[in-house]
């Protein structure tokens, strides 16, 4: 059977579709393309759905996974924001034979309604000549939220961002505070002071400025895992990730690398009002512990957590100790609210 998305016949007439307002007019409607295969969950079946929306001339791909047949129609919504190199499904729904690496499947099995998207220039979304920096990604999130709201009936979401995706998520929470209930920042960079990887990007800033896209290859994806601490991942994962991502081309946008080189900080912690969990891997050249502690101190909401996790690197979500991140996520997303007398 072909893996290409095939148009399906819908009961909605063309007149009804064109006459619909808001999200439908933008083309963000489940069922425009057949959903990927569903997988079994512990208390039901995990259903995958694809959505599309437009941001001007840019077509944005949005992806969802949730349990069905579990007796719960409305579930808490979790939106995952990818980083600078792998796109959404490579980052969060990687299907590795005989292994569990999909955080989307894991969180869906726990009862969350899990969403993600390919930002402009990545994966299945439109590839443009833009650098597609951090703030372009924030605009992508703004375009995606009405799709999520229409499908779930919920205006606000819990949000997780990884690497430059954490910067996108933090900047989005600053601009759209009513949209974010809780925020997880994993492998986050605040200022980049005394961070070896950010220093490397600063040295290459003019190269990133000169070209809106940078090349990627199998070696690129291997380097993601080997950079901070070799031996913290399974080689099959890097190969599977490269196979998934290189289907979409051999370049990705340069804008997030450029922003992290010359435009930091891009998130003001004093303007992030929701509860925040910072996840810091034991080995991560994208930030120093000192800068993250400075960020943490300035967060105004006292429902905040700083989690240091041993055995992880910058690419910890796809490492052998990914279950430790999953545990922190589950705990933070489900802790009860404070009571008053």
N, C-alpha and C positions, 0 to 999 in steps of 0.2 A: 504494500500500500504506500502511496506517495506521502511524503511528509509535508508537502505544500498545503497551505490553507486553502480550502475550497469554498467558494460561495455556496450558501445554503438557501433554500427556499423559505421565505418568511411569510407568516400570515399577515404581516403589516403591508398594506398597499403602498405603492409609490406615493400616491397623494397624501396618505396619512403620514408617511415618513417625512416628506418634504414640508408638510404643514406643521410638523412638530416643532416646538421651540426649544431654545437652550441647547442642552447637550446633544439631542438628536440632530439638530441642524448642523452641529459641528461634526457629525459622523461618528460620535462616540457611543455606539450602541452594541451591546453584546448580541452576537448572532449575525453580524455582517460577515463574519468568517466562522467556520466551524471551530469549536474549542478543541484544545489538545486532549489526549486521552486522560480519563480520570483514573485515580489510583485509590486503593483501599485505605481507609483510616480505621483507627481502633473503635470508634463509636459511630461510624457511618462511612460514607464515601467522600473522598476529596475530589471536588469538582474544579476544573480549571476553565477559565473564561478569558477571552481576549476582547479588548475594547480599543477604539481609536478615537482621537480627537484632533482638531486642527488648532494650531497656533499661527495665525496668518497662513502663509503658504507651507508651513511645516506640519507634516503629519506625525503625530506622536502615538506610540504604541504603549498600551496599558494592559497589565496582566493581573489576574486575580485567582486565588485559590482559597477554598473554604470547604468545611464539612457540610454535606447535605444528608438528608434522611436521619438526622440526629435529634429531631424534634425541636430545634431552636432556630427560629427564623432570623432573629436579630442577634448579631454577634458584635463584640468589640472590634473595631477596625484598626488594623496595623498597616502602615504604609512604609515600605522599605526603599531607601534611596541609595543607588549605586555610586561607585566612585569613578576614578579617572580612566580606567582601562577596560575591565570587563563590563558588559552591559547587564541589564537586570536579571535575566534568567541564568546567565553564567554565574553571576554573583550569588543569587539567592535560590535558584531552583535547579542547580546542577544535578543531573541524574547520572550518578556513577554506578556502574554495574556491581550489584552485590553489596552496596554500601549506602548509608544514609547521610547525604550531604545537603539535602534541600532544607534550608531553614523555613521556606514557605510550607513545605509539607509538615515539618515539625510544629510550627506555630498554628497551622490550620488544625492539626490533630488535637491541639490543646483548646480548640474552640474559638480561635480568632479568625476574623475575616481578613485575609492577608492580600495586600496589593503591592505592586511595584510598577515601574515604567522605564522605558528606554528614553534617556534624555536626547535632545536634538543632537544629531551627529553620531549617535550610537545605535548598535543593534538593528532593530527593525524600524526605528524611526528614521525620518528623512535625514540623509547625510548632506550637509550644506558646506559652504565655504567659510562659514563663521568659525571663530576660535572656540565658540561654545563654552565660555567661561562659567564661573560659579553663578553669576546673576542670571545668565541665560537659563541655567538649570532651575533657579528659583521661579522664573517665569513659566517653565515647564510644569512645575508643581502647581502653580496657580491655575494652569489650564487643566490639570488632571483632577483637581478637587471637585469641580462640579460633576464630573463623571462618577466619582466615588459617592458623592452625596445623592445623586439620582438613583444609583443602584442600591444603596444601603439605607437611605433615609436619614443618614447621620452627617451632620455638618462638620464635626470635628473628628480627628483621628489621633491615634498614638503613632509616633513616627520614630523610625530608626534610620540613621545614616552611617555609612562606613567610609572612612578616609575623606576624600573631597566631597563625598555624598553627605558626610556629617556636617561639613561646612555649608553645603546647600541647605540641609535640613535646619541648621541653626539660623541661617539667614532668613529662611522662610518663616520660622517661628517668630523672629523679630518683626517681620512685616505683616504676618497674618496670625496674631496671637490667638484669635478665636477659633482657628482651625486646628490647633495642636493642643492635645490634652496632656500628653507626656512625651518626653523626648529622650532618646538614647543616642549618644554620640560615641561611636566606636572608632578608634584609630584617628581621632580628631587632631587637627593642627590649629592652634590659637595664633601664635606669633611666628613660630618656626625658629625661634632663637635657640642656638646650640643644638639644632636637629640636623644630623648629617645628610639625610636625603633632601631636605629643603635647601641646605647649602649647595648641594649638587645642582639642584634646579636653578638656584640663583646664578650659578656660574654659566648655565646654559640658557639664560633668559632670552637673550637676543635671538637664539635659534628658534625658540618657541614663538617669539614675537613675529619672526619672519615667515613662519609657515603655520597656517591654521590647523594642519593635521600632522601627526607624527606616525612613523611606521611602527607596526607591531608584527610579531612573528612568534613561533614556538619558543624561541629564546627569550622573548619578552615575558611570556607567561611563566616560563621556568624561573626567571629572575625575580618575579613577584614573590615566589615561595622561598628562594634561596638567599635573598638579599639580607635579611636581618638575622636569621639563625637557621642554617641548613639542618635537615633532619627532623623538621617539625611538621612534615606533610608526607602524604603518600604520592609517589611519582605518577600513579595512574590519574590522580586528580588534576595535576598540571596538564597532562596530555588531554584529558577529557575537556578541560576548560579551553585549551587552545583550539581543539577541534570544534567546539561550540562557537567560540567567538570569531574564528577566522572564516566561518561561513558568511559573515557579514562584511568582510573586507579586511585588508591588511593595513589600514590606518585608523586612528581614532583622533578626536580633537585634542589640540594642544592647550586650550584655554585654561583648564584647571591647573595644569602644571605652571603656566605663566602666572596665574593669579597667586598661587602658593609661593612663587618666587618673588613677586614684586608688590603684591597688594594685601599682604597680611598686616593686621588682623582684619577679617571680614565679618566676624560675629562679635558683637558687644554683649558680654554675659549679663550686664545690668539691664539689658532690654529683652532678655529671654525670661518670661514670667512663669512659665509652666514648670512642673517638676522635671528635673534633668538627672539622667544617669550617665556619667562619664566612664567609659571602659578603656583602661590602659593596659596594653599587652606588656609582658616582661621585656620583649625585644621589639622595639619600633623606632626606626630612624626618622619618622615623620614628625616627631615632637619630643620635647624633653619633659620629664616629670615636673620640673619646676614651672614651666609655662602652663601646664594643665592644672596644677594646683593653684596658680594665680587666677586662672579662669574660674575654677571651682569656687574659690573664696568670694568672687564677685557675683555669683548667681543669687538673685534675691529671694527665690522660693526656698524655704527651709526643707521642703521635701526634695532632697537632692542626695545623690550617692556618688562616690568615687570608688570604682572597683579596679584594683590592681590584680591582674591574673597571670600567674606563673605558667610557663609552658606555651605561651602564645607569642606570635609575631604580628606584624602589621596585617598579614593575610590570614589572621586567626579564624575567620569565619569558614575557611576551607582547609584548615589545618587539622591535625589529629586530635587537638583538644577543643574543637569547636563546640562540643557539648557543654563546656564551661561557660561560653558566651550564651548559649541557649538557656542555661540555667539562670544566669543573671537577668536575661531578658524576661523570662517567665516571671521571676520574682518581682521585678520592678513593675511590670505591666499589670500585675494582679494584686499588689499590696493594697490593703484596705485604706479608705480615707480616715483621717483623724476624726475622732468623736468629740462632741461637746456635751456638757451636762444640760 
